[in-house]
Amino acid sequence: MTPYSSLYFFVIMGVLLLPVAVLGLRGKRNNYYNMAVTVVLLVLIFSDDFQHLYAFIGYLVWQILLFQVYFRYRKVKNQAFIFTIFMLLALLPLLLDKILPFFHSNSLIGFLGISYITFKSLQMIMDTRDGTIKELSIKDQIAFLVFFPTISSGPIDRYKRFTKDCKNVPPKEEYKELLHDGIHQVFIGLLYKFIIGHLIFTHVISTPYIQYKHLRTDFIYMYAYSLYLFFDFAGYSAFAIGISKIMGVKTPENFNLPFISRNIKDFWNRWHMTLSFWFRDYVYMRFVMWMTKKKWIKNRYTISYLGFTLLFLLMGIWHGLELHYIVYGLYHAFLIISFDLFERKNKKYRFWKKNKFTHAMAVIITFNAVCFGLLIFSGRLFI
C-alpha cells in the first residue's frame, strides 16, 4: 500500500498516533511505542507484496552490517580506498534495482523507498568519514533509516538533526505547537494532493483531448503536468512533514513556492529542497573539492560547471535510465550553467538591472523554463 494514498491508511495511522499525541501533550514520549508504530505501518505499506517486505528487511540488514563494519575499520591505513569500497557496496542494491529492469530482468531487491533509504545510508558513511558522526548505535541507525513518515519519497533528513529530535522530548507547550503545525500540514496535504492535484489530473491531464498529441495540447499538458506534479508531490511532502511533527520530529520542508523563483538557482533552492541540498552537499561540493585538490583543471568555473553537469546527470539517472530522464538532467545542467554565465556577464556590464519589471520577467522566464523541463521529464516528447 502506498503511504497516504487511501482513507484506510489514514484511519489506521490516526488510531496508532493517538497515544503518541496524548503522551506528547503530557511532555512525554515512548520510543518503543513509536518504533512499534513504525513496524506496524511498514508491514501495512508492504502488505500488497510481501516480496517487497522481505527485500526491505534484507536491504536493511545489508546496510546496517555495512555501516557497522565501516564504522569500526574506517581508520585503516588506506582510508580512501576503504571508503570508496563501502560507498559502492551501499549503493549496489539501488544500482541493481535501476539497471536490471532496463535489461528486462526482474529486480528481486527493489521496494518502495529504496532510493531515499540509500541516500540516508550514503550520507551516514560520508558523515562518518568526515568526523560528523562520531558514535552511533544500531538502534539509532535503524530509527533513522526506517522512519515511516518519510520512507517512500522523503523529505531526506540529516542524521544529526533527526537524532537530536528523537532524543530531546519537547516540553508540553512546544509539542502543542508541533501538533498544531502537524495537523495543519496534513490538511494542506489533503488540499494539495486530493483536491487540487486530483482536479488537474482528472479534468485536464487525463482528458481525451490532451491525450491527442499536437503542439497545442503539448503546450497545455506542459503547464498542467507541472502544476499537477507540484501539488501531488508537495501534498505528499506535507503529509510526511505533518506526521513527523505529530511524532515530535521536525522533518525539513521540501517545497517553498518554487514557481515564483526568479532564476534556476533560486528554483533549486525551493523545489524538492532536501534532495537538491543532498546532491549539492554530497555530490557537487565533494566533486569540486576533489577536483580542486587534484589540480587537474585550474579554472574554477570549468570545475564548477563539470560539477553541475555531474550533479544533474545523476539526478536524472536516479529517476531512471530512460532517455527522457537523462535529457532532463542535462537540460537543467545547461540551464544552471547558462544562468551562471549570464550572471557573471551581468555583473560586469550591468545590462539586466534589478527592478520590478525585470523581477517579473525573470519569474516568468524561469517558470516557463522549468515547465519545459518537466515536460521533458514526463516523457511525452519522446513518445
Disulfide bonds with the S-S distance in Angstrom:
none
